[in-house]
Amino acid sequence: MSAYGLLFSAVLRRLDSERAHRAAFGLIRAAGRVPGPRAVVRAAYAPAHPELRVRALGLDLPGPFGLAAGFDKNAEGIGPLAALGFDFVEVGTVTARPQPGNDRPRLFRLTPDRALVNRMGFNNDGADAVAARLARRPRQGPVVGVNIGKTKVVPEAEAAADYAAATERLAAHADYLVVNVSSPNTPGLRDLQAADRLRPLLAAVRAAADRATPARRVPLLVKIAPDLADEDIDAVADLAVEAGLDGIIATNTTVSREGLISNPRTVASTGAGGLSGAPLRDRSLAVLRRLHARAGDRLTLVGVGGIETADDAWRRILAGATLIQGYSGFVYAGPAWARAIHRGLAERLAASPYATLADAVGAEGRDRTR
């Protein structure tokens, strides 16, 4: 067992999940503030793999593997997280107004399943505070995405204006923007995934981003739930192409509890919330495959959900993902996780018939049609 595995078993898993997260993130940020330790961390955990470089969303990235939204909600540790090997960091979810989120406890581990359940409720410092923090980051820092959501107290009828308000504050500081309409922890939010409701919302966000950054077009993506019916996945893909979106992130957490091996009483005790981690692997992969079959290379697809190993990441690439993200695997695998993913991807690429990662994207579908 690794040193982190021992630490997790002996200490972290005995702590309240949210408290453990704050402690671990605090250590990451502290190490990243000091140039000496930061350089040591980067050398140990983020060795370069030039063969994994990718170009996506008009951006050049050192590799395809990023940290999903939810870990760094308030843009407090972007540099230190990049030093651990993440090729890009997505912060948020950020709302136009600050909000405390749902009552605690609201984050739980299902360790036998290597899964998490959260009902955080978009707890964050608000768009103004996060924008100010992002404005202070180095110009040559890592690629940063900003994930935006609806303020809880805002009625659904005013959702488009609320998203637009957050966008106007944040767009200038984002390398790309993500419209989150798929968290299960804000009442009514997932209803916004319906095409007739999503269309005006995306139009409002696009217009707000263009107003905020007239000299630069900020790439815009939408993040969808794994629980959508197949016809709804197709509708979102069609709408994304029609609306000129740059991509889709597949997928957010699930409300399903099917197939878990954890004690049913433990699962029931966690209550409502979104399930992430290994149990989400197959459904997220299926959604990704459907999106790629529907939209092909007209959209940049980002695969997330149940990615824990290099094999998981490689399957997403072959299924059509140009970029991949993770979060729950970080909790269970620890600080060497990104390094292991990169090493494994480099090995799989070298053993494959593809010269570059770009050649491998969607190869699974192409091979089936030959």
C-alpha positions in Angstrom: 0.0 0.0 0.0 1.3 3.5 -0.8 2.1 6.1 1.8 -1.1 7.9 0.8 -3.1 4.7 1.1 -1.9 4.2 4.6 -2.7 7.8 5.5 -6.2 7.5 4.0 -6.9 4.2 5.8 -5.5 5.4 9.2 -6.6 9.0 9.3 -8.5 10.6 6.4 -11.3 8.0 6.1 -12.0 8.5 9.9 -12.6 12.2 9.5 -15.8 13.9 8.3 -15.4 14.0 4.5 -15.7 17.7 4.2 -13.3 18.3 7.0 -10.8 15.9 5.4 -11.2 17.7 2.1 -10.4 21.1 3.7 -7.4 19.7 5.5 -6.0 18.1 2.4 -6.6 21.1 0.2 -5.1 23.3 2.8 -1.9 21.3 2.7 -1.8 21.4 -1.1 -2.2 25.2 -1.1 0.4 25.6 1.6 3.0 23.6 -0.3 2.2 25.5 -3.4 2.8 29.0 -1.9 6.5 28.4 -1.3 8.7 28.3 -4.5 11.1 25.6 -3.2 8.5 23.0 -2.1 6.4 23.9 -5.2 9.3 23.0 -7.5 9.9 19.8 -5.7 6.3 18.8 -5.9 6.1 19.6 -9.6 9.3 17.6 -10.3 7.9 14.6 -8.4 4.3 14.7 -9.5 4.2 16.5 -12.9 6.9 15.1 -15.1 6.5 16.2 -18.7 5.1 13.9 -21.3 5.4 15.9 -24.6 3.7 13.1 -26.5 0.5 13.8 -24.6 0.2 17.5 -25.6 -3.2 18.4 -27.0 -4.9 21.3 -28.6 -8.5 21.7 -27.6 -11.0 24.6 -27.4 -8.4 26.7 -29.2 -6.0 26.1 -26.2 -2.6 24.4 -26.0 -2.5 22.0 -23.0 0.4 19.9 -21.7 -1.9 16.9 -21.6 -5.6 15.9 -21.6 -6.2 15.3 -17.9 -7.8 18.0 -15.8 -9.3 18.4 -12.4 -13.1 18.6 -12.5 -15.1 21.3 -10.9 -16.0 20.8 -7.3 -12.6 20.4 -5.7 -11.5 24.0 -6.0 -14.8 25.8 -5.8 -13.4 29.3 -5.2 -10.2 29.4 -7.3 -7.9 29.2 -4.2 -5.4 26.5 -5.3 -5.0 26.5 -9.1 -1.2 26.7 -9.2 -0.6 24.1 -6.5 -3.1 21.7 -8.2 -1.3 22.1 -11.5 2.0 21.3 -9.7 0.4 17.9 -8.9 0.1 17.2 -12.6 -3.3 18.4 -13.6 -3.1 19.7 -17.2 -6.0 22.1 -16.5 -8.2 23.0 -13.5 -11.9 23.7 -13.6 -13.0 25.9 -10.7 -16.5 26.2 -9.3 -19.3 25.8 -9.4 -19.6 29.6 -9.1 -22.9 31.4 -8.7 -23.6 35.1 -9.3 -24.2 35.6 -5.6 -22.3 34.0 -2.7 -24.1 31.3 -1.0 -23.4 28.9 1.9 -24.7 25.7 0.2 -26.8 23.0 1.9 -26.7 22.1 5.6 -23.9 19.8 6.8 -23.1 17.0 6.7 -23.2 17.1 2.9 -20.3 15.1 1.7 -19.9 11.3 2.2 -17.6 8.5 1.2 -18.7 5.1 0.1 -15.3 3.6 0.4 -16.1 0.0 -0.8 -17.4 1.5 -4.0 -14.6 4.1 -4.2 -17.4 6.6 -4.6 -18.6 9.9 -3.1 -22.1 11.3 -2.4 -22.4 15.0 -2.2 -25.2 17.5 -1.7 -23.0 20.6 -1.3 -25.5 22.9 -3.1 -23.0 25.2 -4.9 -21.4 26.6 -1.8 -19.1 29.3 -3.0 -17.8 32.9 -2.5 -19.8 34.3 -5.4 -18.8 35.6 -8.8 -17.2 38.9 -7.7 -14.9 37.2 -5.1 -13.8 34.4 -7.5 -13.3 36.9 -10.4 -11.0 39.0 -8.1 -9.0 35.9 -7.2 -8.7 34.8 -10.8 -7.6 38.3 -11.8 -4.5 37.9 -9.6 -3.3 34.7 -11.0 -0.1 34.7 -13.2 -0.7 35.3 -16.9 1.4 32.2 -17.8 -0.4 29.9 -15.4 -2.3 26.7 -16.1 -5.4 26.6 -18.2 -8.5 27.4 -16.1 -12.1 26.7 -16.8 -14.9 28.3 -14.8 -18.0 26.3 -14.1 -21.1 28.5 -13.4 -24.4 27.6 -11.9 -27.7 29.1 -10.8 -28.0 30.9 -7.5 -30.4 28.9 -5.4 -32.8 31.7 -4.4 -33.2 32.8 -8.0 -36.5 31.6 -9.6 -36.2 29.4 -12.6 -37.8 32.1 -14.8 -34.8 34.3 -14.0 -32.2 31.6 -14.5 -30.8 33.0 -17.8 -30.3 36.4 -16.3 -28.6 34.9 -13.3 -26.2 32.8 -15.4 -25.5 35.9 -17.5 -24.6 38.0 -14.5 -22.1 35.4 -13.3 -20.7 35.2 -16.9 -20.2 38.9 -17.2 -18.0 38.9 -14.0 -16.0 35.8 -14.8 -15.6 35.5 -18.5 -12.6 37.8 -18.7 -10.7 35.5 -16.3 -11.7 32.1 -17.8 -9.9 30.1 -20.5 -13.2 28.4 -21.0 -16.7 28.6 -19.4 -19.0 25.7 -18.4 -22.8 26.0 -17.9 -23.7 23.6 -15.2 -27.4 22.6 -15.5 -26.9 19.1 -14.2 -26.2 19.1 -10.5 -28.9 17.3 -8.5 -28.4 19.6 -5.5 -30.1 22.8 -6.6 -33.9 22.4 -6.8 -35.1 22.5 -10.4 -31.7 22.9 -12.0 -31.8 19.7 -14.0 -35.0 20.8 -15.6 -33.0 23.4 -17.5 -31.4 20.6 -19.5 -34.6 20.4 -21.6 -33.8 21.8 -25.0 -36.5 24.5 -24.9 -35.2 25.8 -21.6 -31.6 25.3 -22.4 -31.6 27.2 -25.7 -32.4 30.7 -24.3 -30.1 30.2 -21.3 -27.1 29.3 -23.5 -27.9 32.3 -25.8 -27.9 34.6 -22.8 -24.5 33.2 -21.5 -22.9 33.4 -25.0 -24.1 37.0 -25.3 -22.8 37.9 -21.9 -19.4 36.4 -22.5 -19.1 38.2 -25.8 -20.0 41.5 -24.1 -17.4 40.9 -21.3 -14.6 39.9 -23.7 -15.1 41.6 -27.0 -11.5 41.0 -28.1 -11.6 37.3 -27.4 -14.2 34.5 -27.9 -14.3 32.5 -24.7 -15.1 28.8 -25.4 -18.4 27.7 -24.0 -19.4 24.2 -22.9 -22.4 22.7 -21.1 -22.2 19.9 -18.5 -24.9 17.3 -18.6 -26.2 14.6 -16.2 -25.7 10.9 -16.8 -29.4 10.3 -15.9 -30.7 11.8 -19.2 -32.7 9.5 -21.5 -31.0 8.7 -24.8 -33.3 11.0 -26.7 -32.5 13.9 -24.4 -28.8 13.3 -24.9 -29.4 13.5 -28.6 -31.4 16.7 -28.2 -28.7 18.4 -26.1 -26.0 17.3 -28.7 -28.1 18.8 -31.5 -28.8 22.0 -29.6 -25.1 22.4 -28.8 -24.2 22.2 -32.4 -27.0 24.5 -33.5 -26.1 27.1 -30.8 -22.4 27.1 -31.7 -21.2 25.7 -28.4 -17.7 24.5 -28.2 -18.2 21.3 -26.3 -20.1 19.1 -23.8 -18.8 17.7 -20.5 -20.2 14.2 -19.9 -21.1 13.7 -17.2 -22.0 15.2 -13.8 -23.0 13.1 -10.8 -25.9 10.6 -10.8 -28.9 10.3 -8.5 -28.9 6.5 -9.0 -27.7 4.1 -6.3 -27.9 1.0 -8.5 -25.1 -1.6 -8.3 -23.4 -0.4 -5.2 -21.6 -2.9 -2.9 -21.6 -0.7 0.2 -23.8 -1.6 3.0 -27.4 -0.6 2.0 -27.9 1.0 5.4 -24.7 3.1 4.9 -25.9 4.1 1.5 -29.3 5.1 2.9 -27.8 7.1 5.7 -26.0 9.4 3.2 -29.4 10.6 2.0 -30.0 12.6 -1.2 -27.2 13.9 -3.4 -25.1 13.2 -6.4 -23.0 10.0 -6.6 -19.6 10.2 -8.2 -16.7 7.8 -8.6 -16.2 4.3 -9.9 -19.9 3.3 -10.0 -20.5 6.1 -12.6 -17.9 4.7 -15.0 -20.1 2.7 -17.4 -22.9 5.1 -17.7 -20.7 8.1 -18.3 -18.8 6.2 -21.0 -22.1 5.3 -22.6 -23.3 8.9 -22.7 -19.9 10.0 -24.2 -20.2 7.4 -26.9 -23.7 8.5 -27.8 -22.6 12.2 -27.9 -19.7 11.3 -30.2 -21.9 9.3 -32.5 -24.4 12.2 -32.7 -22.0 15.1 -33.0 -18.7 13.6 -34.2 -15.9 16.2 -34.2 -18.3 19.2 -34.3 -18.0 19.4 -30.5 -15.1 19.0 -28.1 -16.2 16.3 -25.7 -14.8 16.1 -22.2 -15.1 12.8 -20.5 -15.6 12.7 -16.7 -17.2 10.3 -14.2 -15.7 7.2 -12.8 -12.2 7.8 -14.3 -9.7 6.3 -11.9 -7.1 4.6 -13.9 -5.2 5.1 -17.1 -7.3 2.4 -18.7 -10.4 4.4 -17.8 -8.9 7.5 -19.4 -7.8 5.7 -22.5 -11.2 4.3 -23.1 -12.7 7.8 -22.9 -10.3 9.0 -25.5 -11.0 6.1 -27.9 -14.8 6.8 -27.3 -14.5 10.4 -28.4 -13.1 12.5 -25.5 -10.5 15.0 -26.4 -10.1 16.0 -22.8 -10.8 14.0 -19.6 -11.4 15.0 -16.0 -11.5 13.5 -12.6 -12.3 14.3 -9.0 -13.3 11.3 -6.8 -10.3 9.3 -7.9 -8.1 12.1 -6.4 -9.7 11.4 -3.0 -8.9 7.7 -3.2 -5.6 7.7 -5.1 -3.9 10.7 -3.6 -1.3 13.2 -4.9 0.4 10.8 -7.3 -2.9 10.1 -9.2 -2.3 12.5 -12.1 1.3 11.2 -12.6 0.0 7.6 -12.8 -2.7 8.6 -15.3 -0.1 10.4 -17.5 2.4 7.6 -17.4 -0.3 5.0 -18.2 -1.6 7.1 -21.1 1.9 7.6 -22.5 2.4 3.8 -22.4 -0.9 3.1 -24.1 -0.3 5.7 -26.8 3.1 4.2 -27.5 1.7 0.7 -27.8 -1.2 1.9 -30.0 -1.3 2.4 -33.8 -1.9 6.1 -33.3 0.8 8.7 -33.7 -0.8 11.3 -31.4 -3.6 11.5 -28.9 -5.6 13.5 -31.4 -5.5 10.5 -33.8 -6.9 8.2 -31.0 -9.9 10.4 -30.2 -13.0 8.6 -31.3 -11.0 5.8 -32.9 -13.4 3.2 -31.4 -16.3 4.5 -33.5 -14.2 4.8 -36.6 -13.0 1.2 -36.3 -16.6 -0.1 -35.9 -17.6 1.5 -39.2 -14.8 0.1 -41.3 
